[in-house]
Amino acid sequence: MDFPVGSLETPALTKAQLAELLFVQIGLNKRESKDMIDSFFDLVAQSLVDGTDVKISGFGNFQIRTKAPRPGRNPRTGEAIPIQARRVVTFHASHKLKEQIQDDGESSVAD
C-alpha cells in the first residue's frame, strides 16, 4: 500500500494512517479506529515505562536497556562532560520480519 508523503522527509507510517487502514479494511468507524491505535501505543509505552519487555510475534521485541554513566565531550568545545546513566528503548526485529525485508529488497533491486 502506498502512503502519500507531504514533505521532503523520509516516508513514515503514522498513527493516523494506521487508524485509516482500520477504518477502510476492517470497517470500524473513524473514532473507534483512532481510539484503538491510541490504546495500543499507550499500552506498549506504559509497559516499557514499567520495565516490561514488549514482544510482538512475527514483528520483533522492544526492550528497556540501562546504559551506564560514561565520559563524553562537547563536540563544539571539546570540553569533557559526564553523560548520566539512562534507560533507552531498543528494538530487535524478528527473524520473520528480517526475512521479509531481505526478500522485498532483493525483488526491488532486480526490477
C-alpha positions in Angstrom: 0.0 0.0 0.0 1.4 3.4 -0.9 1.3 6.3 1.6 1.5 9.8 0.3 4.2 12.0 1.8 3.5 15.7 2.2 7.1 16.7 2.8 10.7 16.0 1.9 11.1 13.8 5.0 11.6 10.1 4.8 8.2 8.4 4.3 6.7 7.2 7.6 3.7 5.2 8.6 1.7 7.4 11.0 -0.9 6.6 13.7 -3.4 8.5 11.5 -2.6 6.2 8.6 -3.0 3.1 10.8 -6.4 4.3 12.0 -7.4 5.0 8.4 -6.4 1.4 7.5 -8.6 0.0 10.3 -11.4 2.2 9.1 -11.1 1.0 5.4 -10.1 -2.6 5.8 -12.0 -3.7 9.0 -14.9 -1.2 8.9 -14.5 0.3 12.3 -15.7 3.9 12.5 -13.0 6.6 12.5 -13.3 7.4 16.2 -13.0 3.6 17.1 -10.1 3.2 14.8 -8.2 6.2 16.3 -9.0 5.1 19.9 -7.8 1.5 19.2 -4.5 2.7 17.7 -4.0 5.2 20.6 -4.8 2.5 23.2 -2.3 0.1 21.6 0.5 2.6 21.7 -0.4 3.7 25.2 -0.2 0.1 26.3 3.1 -0.5 24.7 4.6 2.7 26.1 3.3 2.1 29.6 4.7 -1.5 29.5 8.1 -0.1 28.6 7.9 2.6 31.3 7.1 -0.1 33.8 10.2 -2.0 32.7 8.3 -4.8 30.9 9.6 -6.0 27.5 7.1 -5.9 24.7 7.2 -8.9 22.3 5.1 -8.8 19.1 5.2 -12.2 17.4 6.4 -12.1 13.8 7.5 -8.4 14.2 10.0 -8.0 17.0 10.9 -7.1 20.6 11.0 -3.8 22.3 13.3 -3.8 25.4 14.4 -1.4 28.0 18.2 -1.2 28.4 20.0 0.7 31.2 23.1 2.5 29.9 25.9 3.1 32.4 27.2 6.6 33.0 30.2 7.4 30.8 32.5 10.3 30.0 31.6 12.3 26.9 32.6 15.6 25.3 31.0 18.6 23.9 31.7 18.4 20.1 31.9 22.2 19.7 34.3 23.0 22.6 35.9 19.6 23.2 35.1 20.1 26.9 34.8 16.8 28.8 31.2 16.3 30.2 29.8 13.4 32.1 26.9 11.5 30.5 24.4 10.4 33.1 23.1 6.8 33.4 19.8 6.4 31.5 17.3 4.0 30.2 16.8 3.6 26.5 14.4 1.5 24.3 15.9 -0.9 21.9 14.1 -2.8 19.1 15.2 -6.1 17.7 13.3 -7.3 14.6 12.1 -10.9 14.5 13.7 -13.3 12.0 10.4 -13.3 10.1 10.5 -9.5 9.7 14.2 -9.6 8.7 13.4 -12.2 6.0 10.5 -10.2 4.6 12.7 -7.1 4.4 15.5 -9.1 2.7 13.1 -10.8 0.3 11.4 -7.5 -0.6 14.8 -5.7 -1.0 16.1 -8.4 -3.4 13.0 -8.3 -5.6 13.0 -4.5 -5.9 16.7 -4.4 -6.8 16.2 -7.0 -9.5 13.4 -4.9 -11.1 
